[in-house]
Amino acid sequence: MKLSKIKLCNYRCFGNSEQVINIDDITSFIGNNSSGKTAVLLALNCMFSDNAADRVLKRSDFHLPKNMKPEEMESQELYIEAVFTFDELEKGEDGSSSVPAFFKSLIVDNPDGTPYLRIRLEASWEKSSNIEGAIESKIYYITCPESVPITDEYRISPLRRDLDRIRVIYVPAVRDPSKQLKNVSGTMMHQIMNSINWSQSTQEKVKTKIQELNDQFLEEKGVSILGTSIHTQWEAYDSDTRYSNAQLRFNSTDIDSSIKKSEVVFLPTVTGKECTIDDMSDGLRSLFYISLVDSILDVEAKIQQEIDTEPEHVSFNHTPPVLSIIALEEPENHIAPHLIGQLVANLKKIGEKNNAQAILTSHSTAIIKRFDPEKLRYFRLNTGDCTTIVRSITLPDKEKLADQYKFIKEAVKAYPELYFAKLVVLGEGDSEEIILPKIWNAKNGDVDTSGISIVPLGGRHVNHFWRLLNDLNIPHITLLDFDREREGGGWGRIKYVLEQLIQNGYPKSELLKTESGCLSDEEFGDMHTWDVNDSDFLQSWISCLERYNVFFSTPLDIDFLMLEHFGDVYKSLLGKKEGPRLMVKEKGESIQKYIKDIEGKEPAYPEYIDRIADDVRHSLKECGGNGKTYSEEQKKLMVWYTYFFLNRGKPSTHIEAFSKISDEMQVSMMPPVFARMITAAEKVLKENAYEDCCIRKMDTM
């Protein structure tokens, strides 16, 4: 039995549009602060907690619509629904441990369908003389399929003992592990310890030993004096015969009282000292808490096995829950980074158990990158009405687009910070990842403070990234290489971007609009063959795409762009015996010269002319052009482009160059496309400031 989905309506930050959240064996809720992650865990806890106090609804649990003051609301209704499936039936197992309790309430959508269970909490709030208002709540089995409207005939009231077969263990972000790690009433340890079937002989032996200990304790002279004084003085105060004989005792005389004192300790190690829970750091206590949950689940699985195989010889007087849902907030709290990998592995093992699932919330990229994107649920606050929207992560079709699926999945796992960004900037590769933050920092301050995430595309599958970010409603700006005269570049690159924008839902009639009308399908299909020499027409299309936040590093790529604007800085990085070299003939002899020493000299060496043509071919790559659309200065620059970026490491070259480029120089000599990108980014961030305002408002309610 597994929880497969949660439905919420008008619960806390969830508005009157039903939100459906699909749940796996292990699921991670991610999103910014106050986006609704904790609310879902509390909703589950409200239905299935083994603590009755947690199941009581409060006024604050009912959604307050935007722009409405609490005193203005007259009434409100909410519901929380949990849908459970029975994997054991799909696998051909008998389901005897889980199905019987819920058999009469199971639903089948079609004759060959797998049964599922719907449990729904419905509640209403009305203003009354009570400051909290009047709250009515009821929990039901819903016995109609999800596609059928719910009427009273499909509502069946369950027994609480049956609902208790499903248990939520809620672990808040701010937690006190020491309490749960001791055998205190109401804790997991107490429930298991209190259900042990102690043999009669063990009980008698423990009782005898405790009595011997008490007798020895009372023989001590100081204890005897204190005990006698307590007895004598109490007699002077009260004469009730039930309580007249006050005695000092070392411990209780029965096993039940003794086990209440039990707790986990750590036996002496090299320090020679026995340690208790209180001696542990917060991080170790949190880890051990999670380990304890795992231990309890393991014990309960063995209890169920005993019940199934040896019902006459069970070790515990306890019927385990059919399903335990671990609702864990921010497991990374207090945990050292090097332990996070093991922590996630242990949580995944819990989720793989037949009697357990794990749902966690996290802000840690170290945790999120260890999850498959399919296991993530993204929470975002809708700025229109300040309600929560939950999305699954959209990936390419695993079967039809295996390569794209693998690339996007690994890219998203490598850059999980994009989920928390106010703005994502998609670039081609490593160079953008270095250059763009530097340029932004010089103009507007720290990228991280601004909430910008730079994610390299690797030059592939931009359409899938756009679909992912659009589905999650995360603003994004894209910077692509224009690759003029390279295969697929120039008009081909513009055509590709237009195609992907259309596939992502942008109106074709607007994207392909020209002064003479809209491009026909035939004209659009031939766009990649258009004349790249028509620079004005080409620029008009580039400018058009910038309105959709798609920018190009023209004419070639970002590395060439940096050379054009900061070429002297890059050349200054080289020592006297560094740089591109050339064998030239002088006075009949071949002499090696550095190109930086012969640049600008007239007449130019024939070998230098040939070298320029050769490096143009290298720069434009195989199947590329001959550089006819580039100026003579740009062609000469391709010699340096080949040296710095085709024969050396790009990242190290850019990092070294930026060490010599001041912030003032970056701003004053900034390529125009960067300036336009920054303006677009500032506009997006300004719009996002409204969302932050909504979040702060919700926090004060």
Salt bridges, closest charged atoms under 4 A:
ASP24 OD2 - ARG377 NH2 3.04
ASP25 OD1 - LYS2 NZ 3.85
ASP61 OD1 - ARG12 NH2 2.85
GLU74 OE2 - LYS127 NZ 3.46
GLU81 OE2 - LYS7 NZ 3.54
GLU81 OE2 - ARG118 NE 2.60
GLU81 OE1 - ARG120 NH1 2.58
GLU122 OE2 - ARG120 NE 2.98
GLU122 OE2 - ARG155 NH2 3.15
GLU146 OE1 - LYS5 NZ 3.44
GLU146 OE2 - LYS7 NZ 2.52
ASP152 OD1 - ARG155 NH1 2.98
ASP164 OD1 - ARG160 NE 3.29
GLU235 OE2 - HIS231 NE2 3.42
ASP240 OD2 - ARG242 NH2 3.07
ASP278 OD2 - LYS182 NZ 3.33
ASP282 OD1 - ARG285 NH2 3.55
ASP294 OD1 - LYS353 NZ 3.33
ASP298 OD2 - LYS302 NZ 3.30
GLU300 OE1 - ARG167 NH2 2.70
GLU300 OE2 - HIS318 NE2 3.53
GLU330 OE2 - HIS363 ND1 3.58
ASP372 OD1 - LYS409 NZ 3.47
ASP372 OD1 - LYS413 NZ 3.58
GLU428 OE2 - ARG493 NH1 3.47
ASP483 OD1 - ARG486 NH1 2.97
ASP483 OD2 - ARG493 NH2 3.15
ASP521 OD1 - LYS508 NZ 2.68
GLU546 OE1 - ARG676 NE 2.82
ASP557 OD2 - ARG486 NH1 3.64
ASP559 OD2 - LYS650 NZ 3.08
ASP559 OD1 - HIS654 NE2 2.69
GLU586 OE2 - LYS593 NZ 3.89
GLU599 OE1 - LYS571 NZ 3.38
ASP614 OD1 - ARG617 NH2 3.31
ASP614 OD1 - HIS618 NE2 3.99
ASP615 OD2 - ARG611 NE 2.83
ASP615 OD1 - HIS618 ND1 3.43
GLU632 OE2 - LYS635 NZ 3.61
GLU633 OE2 - LYS636 NZ 3.86
GLU682 OE2 - LYS443 NZ 3.74
GLU691 OE1 - ARG380 NH2 3.49
ASP692 OD2 - LYS422 NZ 3.15
